[in-house]
Amino acid sequence: MKAWADRATEQLSALRSLFVLSLEMFDATGEDEIIRLCKTAVPALGPFRCRAGYLLRDGQLHRSTTDEPATQGQVEALDGNEGPIDLAEDPWAWAYPLRSHSCQWGYLVIGADIAPSEDEGLLLRTLVQQTGAALAGVGLLREQRERADELRDLGERLAVTNDRLTATVADLELQTKVHEVLTRVSARGGGEAGIATALHELTDFPVAVEDRFGNLRAWAGPERQEPYPKPGERSRAAVLRQAQRAGGPVRDGDRLITLAQPRDGVLGVLALIDPDRVARRHHVLALEHAGTVLAVELANQHIVAEVELRLRRDLVEDLISGVDDGAITRARALGHDLQHPHRVIVVRSRSRETDDAVARAVEQTARLHGVGSMLTRRAGTTVWLARCPADGGPEHRWQEIHTAIARHFKSGAFAVGVGGPCERTADIPRSWREATRALAVRQRSVTPDGVTAHDDLGMYRILGAGGNSDEVDQYIREWLGSLLDYDARHRADLVVTLSSYLEHGGNYDATAHSLTIHRSTLRYRLQRIREVSGYDLGTVDHRLNLHIATRALAVLHPSP
């Protein structure tokens, strides 16, 4: 009886120890610590030795580095079941699966000299069950933590996504507002000034619209500099290249700029004045969108200007050619009134200026003087249909016109011919012929650069009237025929030399200077003129007739 009581006391003590151990296991923070506690408790339950503890991770059994390696293959062969293990040092050895419900967490291998009694087996199985339950608890806790981490990560990602969506919505709202404001400006025909004002209202920054050279075209906002600073050509070109490479807004000192560039050519620059560098992304977005609208605006202006220029040229070409199909209506559509008196003015450059450059200079001069800018180009000249002053006011001083055109060039080497007034469109071809005749006289005169009006031609008007042109031609042949033939055969300039000599009143120095030749060369040419023509330049009658003939030649047969 006493032995039974002692055994019951020992078993109760062992169960109490297992209960305490269970509490420690459930307080453990990891599987390895639970296995360590389990292995430590095995000898306290009887004459047992824990030979190995295994944890099942990712479908593979992992043992402690201090455990018996010979058991792993046998344990794996059990395939989740319990069973005996063959160990040389232990007559009895058993592998217990560490389970919780239907989930397996590992194995515990226990060895002894003899098989455990029924009570000892109960204690061992209780230890194994407690260990499995503790491992399940740790696994569940780990899953919960992992789930919590996943939820936290998901929450963070959702917060980031929400921030992005909020920013995207804000961007879309801003884009919509910018688009509506700028589209409204464009639809109302606000032009460059309207675009600058709209961008200033959207961003609160001063805004400048410049042409590609840096000249100010429009300004909106405070702090405008007077005079407006213009950059150097090299620095401006470098900034434009940088902006073209960037394909969007770039910083240029205290400004953010974007190009108005519908295709390859830069038509203008839109600048946001930001010396403190506080512009944010939405400001840049508004600048970029405004730059696109400005590019469309400037492209439209460019196209309209080209079409209007072509229509003006076609109209002037028809008018001077005598084609009058609805000319007044066509001119009115271009903002020009042909029912006022006009004059035709012809301009020819003797320098290296291109026809386009001369035409631009004439057009700017015409706009400056407010006399209309109806232009075309014909045979190396710029033809300008200028409006006469209304109400019989004083005519423009043509020398002032010449001076105004000359300001656009380094050299004033060009001539201007002015035709007579035209009361009707049918008179315009006549005015053009008169302007061409006046230009020819100016080019053959002592001073080929300057202005000659048909009204001031005097005798030249009689010669060029055309009523007796055959007789005049015969007269020219009589006095200059031999010289003209000689020039044609030998590619000489005897007629030109004679004309200059007579125009300069027989002055050797002035004649040589105008022809850019030496006095000896002039003396030789005059001698050849006497020999070829047979006329004596010292005879008053010969001299007068030769002078009239050269002037008639200049009017009726002007050289190109």
C-alpha positions as CSV (number, residue, x, y, z in Angstrom):
1,M,0.0,0.0,0.0
2,K,2.8,2.3,0.9
3,A,4.6,1.6,-2.4
4,W,1.4,2.4,-4.3
5,A,1.1,5.7,-2.4
6,D,4.7,6.6,-3.1
7,R,4.2,5.9,-6.8
8,A,1.0,8.0,-6.9
9,T,2.9,10.8,-5.2
10,E,5.7,10.6,-7.8
11,Q,3.3,10.6,-10.7
12,L,1.4,13.5,-9.3
13,S,4.6,15.4,-8.9
14,A,5.6,14.6,-12.5
15,L,2.2,15.8,-13.7
16,R,2.6,19.0,-11.7
17,S,6.0,19.5,-13.3
18,L,4.5,18.9,-16.7
19,F,1.8,21.5,-16.0
20,V,4.5,24.0,-15.0
21,L,6.5,23.1,-18.1
22,S,3.4,23.6,-20.2
23,L,3.1,27.1,-18.9
24,E,6.7,27.8,-19.7
25,M,6.3,26.3,-23.2
26,F,3.3,28.5,-23.9
27,D,5.3,31.5,-22.8
28,A,8.1,30.6,-25.2
29,T,8.7,32.9,-28.2
30,G,9.9,30.3,-30.7
31,E,9.9,26.6,-31.7
32,D,13.6,26.1,-30.9
33,E,13.0,27.2,-27.3
34,I,10.0,24.9,-27.0
35,I,12.1,21.9,-28.2
36,R,14.9,22.8,-25.8
37,L,12.4,22.9,-22.8
38,C,10.9,19.5,-24.0
39,K,14.3,17.9,-24.2
40,T,15.3,19.2,-20.8
41,A,12.1,17.8,-19.2
42,V,12.5,14.2,-20.6
43,P,15.0,12.9,-18.0
44,A,12.8,14.2,-15.2
45,L,10.0,11.9,-16.2
46,G,12.0,8.7,-15.8
47,P,15.1,6.8,-16.9
48,F,14.9,8.4,-20.3
49,R,17.3,10.2,-22.7
50,C,16.2,12.6,-25.4
51,R,18.3,11.6,-28.4
52,A,16.9,14.1,-31.0
53,G,14.4,16.8,-31.5
54,Y,13.1,17.7,-35.0
55,L,11.1,20.6,-36.4
56,L,9.2,20.3,-39.6
57,R,9.8,23.4,-41.8
58,D,8.8,23.7,-45.4
59,G,8.2,20.0,-45.6
60,Q,11.7,19.1,-44.4
61,L,12.8,17.8,-40.9
62,H,15.4,19.9,-39.3
63,R,17.3,18.6,-36.2
64,S,19.4,20.4,-33.6
65,T,23.1,20.4,-34.3
66,T,23.8,18.7,-31.0
67,D,21.4,15.8,-31.6
68,E,22.1,12.3,-32.9
69,P,22.4,12.5,-36.7
70,A,21.9,8.7,-37.2
71,T,18.2,9.0,-36.4
72,Q,17.1,11.4,-39.1
73,G,16.8,8.8,-41.9
74,Q,14.7,6.5,-39.7
75,V,12.5,9.3,-38.5
76,E,11.8,10.4,-42.1
77,A,10.9,6.8,-43.0
78,L,8.1,6.9,-40.4
79,D,6.3,9.4,-42.6
80,G,4.5,11.1,-39.8
81,N,3.8,8.1,-37.7
82,E,5.3,7.0,-34.4
83,G,7.5,4.0,-34.2
84,P,10.7,2.4,-32.9
85,I,14.2,3.7,-33.8
86,D,17.3,1.5,-33.9
87,L,20.1,3.1,-31.8
88,A,23.2,1.2,-30.8
89,E,23.5,2.9,-27.4
90,D,19.9,2.5,-26.4
91,P,18.2,-0.9,-26.2
92,W,14.9,0.9,-26.5
93,A,14.3,4.0,-28.6
94,W,11.0,5.6,-29.9
95,A,10.1,8.4,-32.2
96,Y,7.1,10.4,-31.1
97,P,5.4,12.8,-33.7
98,L,4.8,16.3,-32.3
99,R,1.2,16.9,-33.4
100,S,-1.6,19.4,-32.8
101,H,-5.0,18.3,-34.2
102,S,-4.2,17.3,-37.8
103,C,-1.0,19.3,-38.2
104,Q,2.5,17.9,-37.5
105,W,5.2,20.1,-36.2
106,G,8.1,17.7,-35.8
107,Y,9.5,14.6,-33.9
108,L,10.9,13.8,-30.5
109,V,13.3,10.7,-30.3
110,I,13.6,9.2,-26.8
111,G,15.9,6.4,-25.7
112,A,16.1,4.2,-22.6
113,D,17.6,1.0,-21.3
114,I,14.1,-0.6,-21.1
115,A,10.7,0.2,-22.4
116,P,8.7,2.7,-20.3
117,S,6.0,1.5,-18.0
118,E,2.4,2.3,-18.6
119,D,2.5,5.3,-16.3
120,E,5.9,6.5,-17.7
121,G,4.5,6.1,-21.3
122,L,1.5,8.2,-20.2
123,L,3.9,11.0,-19.0
124,L,5.9,10.8,-22.2
125,R,2.8,11.1,-24.4
126,T,1.5,13.9,-22.2
127,L,4.9,15.8,-22.7
128,V,4.7,15.1,-26.5
129,Q,1.1,16.4,-26.6
130,Q,2.0,19.5,-24.6
131,T,5.0,20.2,-26.9
132,G,2.8,19.8,-30.0
133,A,0.2,22.2,-28.6
134,A,2.9,24.7,-27.6
135,L,4.4,24.5,-31.1
136,A,0.9,25.0,-32.6
137,G,0.5,28.1,-30.4
138,V,3.8,29.5,-31.5
139,G,2.9,28.7,-35.1
140,L,-0.5,30.3,-34.8
141,L,1.1,33.4,-33.2
142,R,3.6,33.5,-36.0
143,E,0.9,33.3,-38.6
144,Q,-1.0,36.0,-36.8
145,R,2.0,38.2,-36.7
146,E,2.7,37.5,-40.4
147,R,-0.9,38.2,-41.1
148,A,-0.7,41.4,-39.1
149,D,2.5,42.4,-41.0
150,E,0.8,41.7,-44.3
151,L,-2.2,43.7,-43.2
152,R,0.1,46.5,-42.1
153,D,2.0,46.4,-45.4
154,L,-1.2,46.3,-47.3
155,G,-2.5,49.3,-45.3
156,E,0.7,51.2,-46.1
157,R,0.5,50.3,-49.7
158,L,-3.2,51.3,-49.7
159,A,-2.2,54.6,-48.1
160,V,0.5,55.2,-50.7
161,T,-2.0,54.2,-53.5
162,N,-4.6,56.5,-51.9
163,D,-2.1,59.4,-51.8
164,R,-1.2,58.7,-55.4
165,L,-4.9,58.6,-56.4
166,T,-5.5,61.8,-54.5
167,A,-2.6,63.5,-56.2
168,T,-3.8,62.1,-59.6
169,V,-7.3,63.5,-59.0
170,A,-5.8,66.8,-57.9
171,D,-3.6,66.8,-61.1
172,L,-6.6,65.9,-63.2
173,E,-8.7,68.7,-61.6
174,L,-5.9,71.1,-62.2
175,Q,-5.4,70.0,-65.8
176,T,-9.1,70.4,-66.3
177,K,-9.1,73.9,-64.8
178,V,-6.0,74.9,-66.8
179,H,-7.5,73.4,-70.0
180,E,-10.8,75.2,-69.5
181,V,-9.2,78.6,-68.7
182,L,-6.7,78.5,-71.6
183,T,-9.3,77.0,-74.1
184,R,-11.6,79.9,-73.1
185,V,-8.9,82.4,-73.8
186,S,-8.1,80.8,-77.1
187,A,-11.7,80.6,-78.2
188,R,-12.2,84.3,-77.3
189,G,-9.2,85.3,-79.4
190,G,-7.2,86.6,-76.4
191,G,-4.0,86.0,-78.2
192,E,-0.6,86.1,-76.5
193,A,-1.7,88.7,-74.0
194,G,-4.7,86.6,-73.0
195,I,-2.6,83.5,-72.5
196,A,-0.1,85.4,-70.4
197,T,-2.9,86.8,-68.2
198,A,-4.5,83.4,-67.8
199,L,-1.3,81.8,-66.8
200,H,-0.6,84.6,-64.3
201,E,-4.0,84.1,-62.7
202,L,-3.5,80.3,-62.5
203,T,0.0,80.5,-60.9
204,D,0.3,83.9,-59.3
205,F,3.7,84.3,-61.0
206,P,4.6,87.1,-63.4
207,V,4.5,85.8,-67.0
208,A,6.3,86.9,-70.1
209,V,5.7,85.9,-73.7
210,E,8.8,86.5,-76.0
211,D,9.7,85.8,-79.6
212,R,12.5,83.5,-80.3
213,F,15.0,86.3,-80.2
214,G,14.0,87.4,-76.6
215,N,11.9,90.4,-77.6
216,L,8.9,90.9,-75.3
217,R,5.5,90.3,-76.9
218,A,3.2,90.2,-73.8
219,W,3.5,90.6,-70.1
220,A,1.1,89.7,-67.2
221,G,1.7,90.5,-63.5
222,P,3.8,92.9,-61.5
223,E,7.5,93.7,-61.5
224,R,8.0,94.2,-65.2
225,Q,11.5,95.5,-65.9
226,E,11.8,98.7,-68.0
227,P,13.5,98.5,-70.4
228,Y,12.9,94.8,-70.8
229,P,16.2,92.9,-70.8
230,K,17.2,91.2,-74.0
231,P,19.7,88.3,-73.8
232,G,22.8,87.9,-76.0
233,E,22.4,85.9,-79.2
234,R,24.7,83.1,-78.1
235,S,23.2,82.6,-74.6
236,R,19.7,82.8,-76.1
237,A,20.6,80.1,-78.7
238,A,22.1,77.9,-75.9
239,V,18.9,78.2,-73.8
240,L,16.7,77.3,-76.8
241,R,18.8,74.3,-77.6
242,Q,18.6,73.1,-73.9
243,A,14.8,73.5,-73.9
244,Q,14.5,71.6,-77.2
245,R,16.5,68.7,-75.8
246,A,14.5,68.7,-72.6
247,G,11.2,68.6,-74.5
248,G,9.5,70.5,-71.7
249,P,9.9,73.4,-69.2
250,V,13.5,74.1,-68.1
251,R,15.0,76.6,-65.7
252,D,16.7,79.7,-67.2
253,G,18.1,81.6,-64.2
254,D,15.3,83.1,-62.3
255,R,12.7,81.9,-64.8
256,L,11.0,78.6,-65.9
257,I,10.6,78.6,-69.6
258,T,8.9,76.4,-72.2
259,L,9.0,76.7,-76.0
260,A,6.1,77.4,-78.3
261,Q,7.3,75.0,-80.9
262,P,4.5,73.4,-83.0
263,R,7.0,71.6,-85.2
264,D,10.8,72.0,-85.5
265,G,10.9,75.8,-85.6
266,V,10.7,77.8,-82.3
267,L,7.9,80.5,-82.7
268,G,8.1,81.9,-79.2
269,V,9.0,81.4,-75.5
270,L,6.7,81.4,-72.5
271,A,8.4,82.3,-69.2
272,L,7.3,82.0,-65.6
273,I,9.2,84.5,-63.5
274,D,10.4,82.6,-60.4
275,P,13.5,84.2,-58.8
276,D,12.9,82.5,-55.4
277,R,12.6,79.0,-57.1
278,V,9.3,78.2,-55.3
279,A,7.4,76.9,-58.3
280,R,5.8,73.5,-57.7
281,R,4.8,70.7,-60.0
282,H,1.3,72.1,-60.6
283,H,2.9,75.4,-61.7
284,V,5.1,73.6,-64.2
285,L,2.0,71.7,-65.4
286,A,0.2,74.9,-66.0
287,L,3.2,76.4,-67.8
288,E,3.6,73.4,-70.0
289,H,-0.1,73.4,-71.0
290,A,0.0,77.2,-71.6
291,G,3.0,76.7,-73.8
292,T,1.1,74.2,-76.0
293,V,-1.8,76.7,-76.3
294,L,0.7,79.5,-77.2
295,A,2.3,77.2,-79.8
296,V,-1.1,76.7,-81.5
297,E,-1.8,80.5,-81.3
298,L,1.5,81.5,-82.8
299,A,1.2,78.8,-85.5
300,N,-2.2,80.1,-86.4
301,Q,-0.9,83.6,-86.6
302,H,2.0,82.4,-88.8
303,I,-0.3,80.6,-91.1
304,V,-2.8,83.5,-91.3
305,A,0.1,85.9,-92.0
306,E,1.5,83.6,-94.8
307,V,-2.0,83.2,-96.4
308,E,-2.6,87.0,-96.2
309,L,0.8,87.7,-97.6
310,R,0.2,85.3,-100.5
311,L,-3.3,86.8,-101.1
312,R,-1.9,90.4,-101.1
313,R,0.9,89.4,-103.5
314,D,-1.6,87.7,-105.8
315,L,-3.9,90.8,-105.7
316,V,-1.0,93.2,-106.4
317,E,0.2,91.0,-109.2
318,D,-3.2,91.0,-110.8
319,L,-3.6,94.7,-110.4
320,I,-0.4,95.7,-112.1
321,S,-1.1,93.1,-114.8
322,G,-4.5,94.8,-115.5
323,V,-6.6,91.9,-114.2
324,D,-9.5,93.5,-112.3
325,D,-11.7,90.5,-111.4
326,G,-13.3,91.6,-108.2
327,A,-10.2,93.5,-107.1
328,I,-12.0,95.9,-104.9
329,T,-13.9,93.1,-103.1
330,R,-10.7,91.1,-102.7
331,A,-8.8,94.1,-101.3
332,R,-11.6,94.9,-98.9
333,A,-11.5,91.3,-97.5
334,L,-7.8,92.0,-96.8
335,G,-8.6,95.2,-95.0
336,H,-7.4,97.5,-97.9
337,D,-9.6,100.1,-99.6
338,L,-8.8,100.4,-103.3
339,Q,-11.3,103.2,-103.9
340,H,-8.7,105.7,-102.6
341,P,-6.0,107.0,-104.9
342,H,-2.8,104.9,-104.9
343,R,0.7,104.9,-106.4
344,V,2.9,102.0,-107.4
345,I,6.4,102.1,-105.8
346,V,9.2,99.8,-107.1
347,V,12.2,99.1,-105.0
348,R,15.4,97.4,-106.2
349,S,18.5,96.7,-104.0
350,R,22.0,96.9,-105.4
351,S,23.6,95.2,-102.4
352,R,23.6,91.6,-101.4
353,E,20.3,91.8,-99.5
354,T,17.9,89.0,-100.4
355,D,14.5,89.8,-102.0
356,D,12.8,88.6,-98.8
357,A,14.8,91.0,-96.7
358,V,14.0,93.9,-98.9
359,A,10.3,92.9,-98.9
360,R,10.3,92.7,-95.1
361,A,11.9,96.2,-94.9
362,V,9.4,97.7,-97.3
363,E,6.5,96.1,-95.5
364,Q,7.6,97.4,-92.1
365,T,8.2,100.8,-93.5
366,A,4.7,100.8,-95.1
367,R,3.1,99.8,-91.8
368,L,5.1,102.5,-90.0
369,H,3.9,105.2,-92.4
370,G,0.3,103.9,-92.5
371,V,0.1,103.8,-96.3
372,G,-0.8,100.2,-96.7
373,S,1.3,97.1,-97.1
374,M,0.1,95.6,-100.4
375,L,3.3,94.0,-101.8
376,T,4.6,91.6,-104.4
377,R,7.9,90.7,-106.0
378,R,8.6,90.9,-109.7
379,A,11.8,90.6,-111.7
380,G,14.1,91.2,-108.8
381,T,12.1,94.2,-107.5
382,T,9.7,94.7,-104.6
383,V,6.4,96.2,-105.9
384,W,4.5,98.2,-103.3
385,L,0.9,99.6,-103.9
386,A,0.9,102.6,-101.6
387,R,-2.2,104.6,-100.6
388,C,-2.1,108.3,-101.3
389,P,-3.2,110.6,-98.5
390,A,-7.0,111.0,-98.1
391,D,-8.8,114.3,-98.6
392,G,-6.2,115.7,-100.8
393,G,-3.6,115.9,-98.1
394,P,0.1,116.4,-98.8
395,E,2.0,113.5,-100.4
396,H,4.6,111.6,-98.5
397,R,8.1,112.8,-99.0
398,W,9.6,110.0,-100.9
399,Q,13.1,110.6,-99.6
400,E,11.8,109.8,-96.1
401,I,10.5,106.5,-97.4
402,H,13.9,105.7,-98.8
403,T,15.6,106.7,-95.5
404,A,13.1,104.5,-93.5
405,I,13.8,101.5,-95.7
406,A,17.6,102.1,-95.5
407,R,17.5,101.8,-91.7
408,H,17.0,98.1,-92.0
409,F,20.3,97.6,-93.9
410,K,23.9,98.4,-93.4
411,S,24.1,99.9,-96.9
412,G,21.7,102.3,-98.6
413,A,22.6,100.8,-102.0
414,F,19.1,100.6,-103.5
415,A,16.9,102.6,-105.7
416,V,13.2,103.5,-105.5
417,G,10.9,104.4,-108.4
418,V,7.5,106.1,-107.7
419,G,4.7,105.9,-110.3
420,G,2.0,108.5,-110.9
421,P,-1.3,108.5,-108.9
422,C,-4.1,106.1,-109.8
423,E,-7.7,107.2,-109.2
424,R,-9.1,103.9,-110.5
425,T,-7.8,100.3,-110.4
426,A,-7.6,100.4,-114.2
427,D,-4.8,103.0,-113.8
428,I,-2.6,100.8,-111.7
429,P,-0.8,99.1,-114.6
430,R,0.1,102.6,-115.9
431,S,1.4,103.6,-112.5
432,W,3.5,100.4,-112.4
433,R,5.1,101.2,-115.8
434,E,5.8,104.7,-114.7
435,A,7.4,103.5,-111.4
436,T,9.5,101.0,-113.4
437,R,10.6,103.8,-115.8
438,A,11.5,106.1,-112.9
439,L,13.5,103.3,-111.3
440,A,15.4,102.8,-114.6
441,V,16.2,106.5,-114.8
442,R,17.4,106.5,-111.2
443,Q,19.7,103.5,-111.8
444,R,21.3,105.1,-114.8
445,S,21.7,108.5,-113.2
446,V,24.8,110.0,-111.6
447,T,23.5,108.8,-108.2
448,P,21.9,105.4,-108.7
449,D,20.9,105.1,-105.1
450,G,17.9,107.1,-104.0
451,V,14.4,108.0,-105.1
452,T,13.0,109.1,-108.4
453,A,9.3,109.9,-108.9
454,H,7.7,109.8,-112.3
455,D,6.2,113.2,-111.7
456,D,9.7,114.6,-111.6
457,L,11.1,113.0,-114.8
458,G,10.6,116.0,-117.0
459,M,11.9,115.2,-120.5
460,Y,12.1,111.5,-119.6
461,R,8.3,111.4,-119.4
462,I,8.1,112.6,-123.0
463,L,10.6,110.0,-124.1
464,G,8.8,107.2,-122.3
465,A,5.3,108.2,-123.2
466,G,5.3,105.7,-126.1
467,G,3.3,107.7,-128.7
468,N,6.3,107.9,-131.2
469,S,8.4,105.1,-129.9
470,D,9.4,103.8,-133.4
471,E,10.9,107.2,-134.3
472,V,12.6,107.4,-130.9
473,D,14.1,104.0,-131.5
474,Q,15.3,105.1,-134.9
475,Y,16.8,108.2,-133.3
476,I,18.6,106.0,-130.8
477,R,20.0,103.8,-133.5
478,E,21.1,106.8,-135.5
479,W,23.2,108.2,-132.7
480,L,24.1,105.1,-130.7
481,G,23.7,102.2,-133.1
482,S,27.4,101.7,-133.8
483,L,28.3,101.8,-130.1
484,L,25.5,99.4,-129.2
485,D,26.7,97.0,-131.9
486,Y,30.3,97.3,-130.7
487,D,29.3,96.6,-127.1
488,A,27.3,93.5,-128.2
489,R,30.2,92.1,-130.2
490,H,33.0,92.8,-127.7
491,R,31.0,92.7,-124.4
492,A,32.2,96.3,-123.8
493,D,30.6,99.2,-121.9
494,L,31.0,102.1,-124.3
495,V,27.4,103.2,-124.1
496,V,27.4,103.1,-120.3
497,T,30.7,105.0,-120.3
498,L,29.3,107.6,-122.6
499,S,26.1,108.0,-120.6
500,S,28.0,108.5,-117.3
501,Y,30.4,110.9,-118.9
502,L,27.5,113.1,-120.3
503,E,25.5,112.9,-117.0
504,H,28.6,114.1,-115.1
505,G,28.9,117.1,-117.5
506,G,32.2,115.8,-119.0
507,N,34.0,115.7,-115.6
508,Y,36.7,113.0,-115.9
509,D,37.2,112.5,-112.1
510,A,33.5,112.1,-111.3
511,T,32.9,109.8,-114.3
512,A,35.9,107.6,-113.5
513,H,34.8,107.4,-109.8
514,S,31.2,106.4,-110.7
515,L,32.4,103.7,-113.2
516,T,35.1,102.6,-110.7
517,I,37.8,102.8,-113.4
518,H,41.1,104.7,-113.7
519,R,41.3,108.0,-115.6
520,S,43.5,106.5,-118.2
521,T,40.9,103.7,-118.8
522,L,38.2,106.4,-119.2
523,R,40.4,108.4,-121.6
524,Y,40.9,105.2,-123.7
525,R,37.1,104.4,-123.8
526,L,36.2,108.0,-124.8
527,Q,38.8,107.7,-127.7
528,R,37.2,104.4,-128.7
529,I,33.7,106.1,-128.6
530,R,35.0,108.8,-131.0
531,E,36.5,106.2,-133.3
532,V,33.5,103.8,-133.4
533,S,30.7,106.4,-133.5
534,G,32.5,109.0,-135.6
535,Y,31.1,111.8,-133.5
536,D,33.1,114.5,-131.8
537,L,32.2,114.9,-128.1
538,G,33.5,118.4,-128.2
539,T,30.9,119.5,-130.7
540,V,27.8,120.9,-128.9
541,D,25.3,119.5,-131.4
542,H,26.9,116.0,-131.3
543,R,27.1,116.2,-127.5
544,L,23.4,117.2,-127.1
545,N,22.1,114.5,-129.4
546,L,24.2,111.8,-127.8
547,H,23.0,112.9,-124.4
548,I,19.3,112.8,-125.5
549,A,19.9,109.4,-127.1
550,T,21.4,107.8,-124.0
551,R,18.6,109.1,-121.8
552,A,16.0,107.8,-124.3
553,L,17.7,104.5,-124.2
554,A,17.5,104.4,-120.4
555,V,13.8,105.1,-120.5
556,L,12.7,102.9,-123.4
557,H,15.2,100.0,-123.0
558,P,16.3,100.0,-119.4
559,S,19.0,97.4,-118.6
560,P,18.2,94.8,-116.0
